[in-house]
Amino acid sequence: MTRLGNKIYEACRSKAIDLASFPDFAPTIKALRDGPVSQSTATYKVCVQHHFQLKILQSMAEKWVQTDALREKAMSIIENHNKRFNVGGEMWFEERRRAHHPLSH
């Protein structure tokens, strides 16, 4: 059964036979061969300017430092950042804002 399935799969892939439900991999393979496409990445607010300092958001630093795989790299980045932009090493604590819901009459 496996050999028959493999033969049918290869025949469909090489377009020797045509099954309506068999996916066309050609565009995907072409895109992979063409190489990476530049994509815009999401931006994240990581720092806040406070007077003449650029303070790292405590919430972001906390996430990085609590992740085992990122801890050492994060500590190094934070330390280097603070040497240049935030000599006191203070973090910025964001206020948690509550959603404002007007009262219904």
Summary of the structure (lengths in Angstrom):
residues: 105
radius of gyration: 26.5
end to end distance: 70.0
largest distance: 72.0
contacts: 171
relative contact order: 0.10
helix: 43%
strand: 10%
